[in-house]
Every structure is written in C-alpha cells, then in structure tokens.
Amino acid sequence: MSEIEQVARIILYTVGGSIMGAGFMDSAQGQTLLGACVALVSVGWWYIRQRQDKASKK
C-alpha cells in the first residue's frame, strides 16, 4: 500500500469511527463503506500515477 493509500485509510477510519460512534451506522455498515472508499482511493491513485507515467514518457 502506498503512503497516500495509508493516509486515506487512516482518515477514513477516523471519520468512520466518529460516524459509528454517533450511531448513524453499525460496525458492519461502517466496514463496508470504509472498504469501498479505500478501494476507490486506491483506483484513483493508480489512475493518476498511470497518467503521470505516460506523460513523462512522451
């Protein structure tokens, strides 16, 4: 996992913990939501890196 993905995961789990603590969702829903968000961040970061690599090769 890259540093960006780790930072995103930490931020998302902090926010998710606050939301779960406030009672807006239970832990199963929180884990699902946070896992999906981490996956989206990972795909977004991969896409950005691929574009940067292609731009640097031109």
C-alpha positions as CSV (number, residue, x, y, z in Angstrom):
1,M,0.0,0.0,0.0
2,S,1.4,3.4,-0.9
3,E,1.7,6.3,1.5
4,I,-1.3,8.0,0.0
5,E,-3.5,5.0,0.4
6,Q,-2.4,4.6,4.1
7,V,-3.1,8.3,4.8
8,A,-6.5,7.9,3.1
9,R,-7.3,4.8,5.1
10,I,-6.4,6.4,8.4
11,I,-8.5,9.5,7.7
12,L,-11.4,7.4,6.5
13,Y,-11.3,5.1,9.6
14,T,-11.2,8.2,11.9
15,V,-14.2,9.7,10.2
16,G,-16.0,6.3,10.1
17,G,-15.3,5.8,13.8
18,S,-16.9,9.2,14.5
19,I,-19.9,8.4,12.4
20,M,-20.3,4.9,14.0
21,G,-19.9,6.5,17.5
22,A,-22.7,8.9,16.7
23,G,-25.0,6.0,15.9
24,F,-25.6,6.7,12.2
25,M,-24.5,3.2,11.2
26,D,-23.4,0.0,12.8
27,S,-19.9,-1.6,12.5
28,A,-20.8,-3.9,9.6
29,Q,-22.1,-1.0,7.5
30,G,-19.1,1.1,8.5
31,Q,-16.6,-1.6,7.5
32,T,-18.3,-2.0,4.1
33,L,-18.4,1.8,3.5
34,L,-14.8,2.3,4.5
35,G,-13.6,-0.6,2.5
36,A,-15.3,0.7,-0.6
37,C,-13.9,4.2,0.0
38,V,-10.4,2.9,0.4
39,A,-10.8,0.9,-2.8
40,L,-11.9,4.0,-4.7
41,V,-9.0,6.0,-3.4
42,S,-6.7,3.2,-4.5
43,V,-8.1,3.1,-8.0
44,G,-8.0,6.9,-8.2
45,W,-4.4,7.0,-7.1
46,W,-3.4,4.2,-9.6
47,Y,-5.1,6.2,-12.4
48,I,-3.3,9.4,-11.5
49,R,0.1,7.5,-11.4
50,Q,-0.6,5.9,-14.7
51,R,-1.3,9.2,-16.4
52,Q,1.9,10.7,-14.8
53,D,4.0,7.8,-16.1
54,K,2.6,8.1,-19.6
55,A,3.1,11.9,-19.6
56,S,6.7,11.6,-18.5
57,K,7.5,9.1,-21.3
58,K,6.4,11.5,-24.1
